[in-house]
Amino acid sequence: MTPVLSVSNLTTHFHTADGVVRAVDDVSFEVAAGETLGIVGESGSGKSVTALSILRLIEQPPGWFGPKSRIELDGQNILELSSKELRKIRGAEISMVFQEPGTSLNPVLTVGYQVVETIRAHSKISRSEAWRQAVQLLETVGIPDAPLRARDYPHQMSGGMLQRVMIAIALSCKPKVLIADEPTTALDVTIQAQIVDLLIDLKKKFGMAIVFITHDLGVLARLADRVAVMYAGQIVEHGTAAQIYGEPGHPYTKGLLTAVPRVDKRRGELAGIPGSVPAATAWPAGCRFHPRCPSRLARCDQESPPPCVIGPGHTADCWLHTESNEP
Amino acid sequence: MSASTVAQPSPDELVVVKHLTKRYGDGGGLFRKPRILNAVNDVSLTMRRGESVALVGESGSGKTTFGRCLLRLVEPTGGTIHFDGVDVLALRGQALRRFRRRMQIVFQDPSGSLNPRMRVGPAVREPIEVHGIARGAESRRRVESLFDEVGLNAELYDRYPHELSGGQKQRVGLARALSINPEFLVLDEPVSALDVSVQAQVLNLLESLRRRRGLTYLFIAHDLAVVRQIADRVAVMYLGRLVEHGSSETVYEDPQHPYTTALLSAAPIPDPGAASVRITLTGELPSPTDLPPGCAFESRCPNPKKDERCRTERPELEAKSAGHEAACFYPGVRLGKDDRERSRSPAH
């Protein structure tokens, strides 16, 4: 499969009063059409900055991309586009859904108008034709009585409905890539499940690639084909969903999986991971996970581990695997 | 009414809540009826000594209001609350203050509940001195032992809240709540703002504190997986009412109310191979200020047996087995059963 989006050596740093924040360090991944890549990590892992970097929604300065960073959409490097070219791509070929649907919509415009606005920004069609398309889109994302609800203002809709509107806006120009940054986090469980189902359906229908960013391993298990686990600004493990959940290779991934309580069975004492995520201004030397790692070796605090292949399409950046499997 | 007016309590019942109601309303307008919101509507719940009872529900279910009523942080509109035999709603002034020593609350957002301009050590020390439990060096010594108990390094004593991580702040919140040796803790979403790895640490800590100190918990949460980990008993709320109640084991393994079943089926499981029984709730939530006369869940209920009675008559909690109650006329219907069999069959 040829990737539609390919990110290589992405490095995003910020210059702040507290020093350089190395939010994302040398991150690479690809997604193909019709595929869902999940990026999972805790707060401060760099997953959201990765998402924002893809759309170049990072202000420069204080933001700064490393010289080797490339973000290719169909072979075109987004980081080299002029702002005019960038505007053509954003919303049309690659679009984004955020965590808080309430704050992403304009409160004084009807939701229908906001869908129309996006459609008309990218294609020259009449207002009435755009409205017709907007209503159709709202129907597609499961808004009941769409012709009527299109005239609602955001405050008249529930959080779940607003997130559906956001998804309708994101899909209005049939993008090749949809980036979803914690789209279900602010929602109640039953609504969360509906939105996840909706994304699965829409992917089948539109065939776009999805980059789904979340802290929730449970939600991800339902929809990801492949998973990248981020810790302290780096991808530490990458593989198919079955590999990551079934045979995790990195001690951090293993720790996360044993730390999550499960609704389908009561666990004894949760294993958890000691300590907490380090600050982005001072990542630990060597492997950034070593201070919290239960299986650290002597070299772990000195040298940072290379990615090691531990299965077909499955890599983990950990010295435990290097001896036999250095690529 | 004096504080000693007592309904005969069973010795192991610490908190007995009966028919608790909290109503919010406006006076209406010139041409408009007043709008009444029953945030908590006729809820009865008993917490036994040493037990951890979880109150679960989605946003707007009334679970937080219920918790605050117990501590009289919100004044209930009706019903009774007895704590160790004492009528809590009859307490005034000094008596109420003395009583508050026995029950404490830990909030969801640890940064919002700590004074940003107060160092965390003194913040934990404050209640000890306010309640006259200890002074001077003795109170400092107590704080240090509390820090140790909740897993905080004593060096953090002179730090400000913003210098601490989320997990550390939640531990400070716990130390502060424990500083006056309460018997009962209301934990309002204590881990939902924390990262997964830290959440596990705090859950383990809560469990060990409960065992060591013989504490009783009311654990308010929306995350059913977290609740399963910590609760002995579970009570499920929907739009202000209790819809199901029973031991963790029975509620999770054999849910009776269709809302509980739907809630459990929607909870994500961190395993791509997990059998999933999906029950999709359709229909709109009724307006909380204008609930239908029948079952509040009727408009979204996936139960194929639902009928006219559900729309017109309100189901009361009824025992389905010992200690397991549900408020449904047609409880225990297996929903989405076919799905489960279909998705499991490849494994056989």
Interface residues (C-beta under 8 A of the other chain):
Chain A: E42 S43 P144 S158 D188 V189 T190 Q192 A193 Q194 V196 D197 H215 D216 L217 G218 V219 L220 A221 R222 A224 A241 A242 Y245 G246 G255 L256 L257 T258 A259 V260 P261 R262 V263 D264 K265 R266 R267 E269 L270 A271 G272 I273 P274 S276 V277
Chain B: E58 S59 S165 G166 G167 Q168 D195 V196 S197 V198 Q199 A200 Q201 L203 N204 E207 H222 D223 L224 A225 V226 R228 Q229 S248 Y252 A262 L263 L264 S265 A266 A267 P268 I269 P270 D271 P272 G273 A274 S276 R278 T280 L281 E284 L285
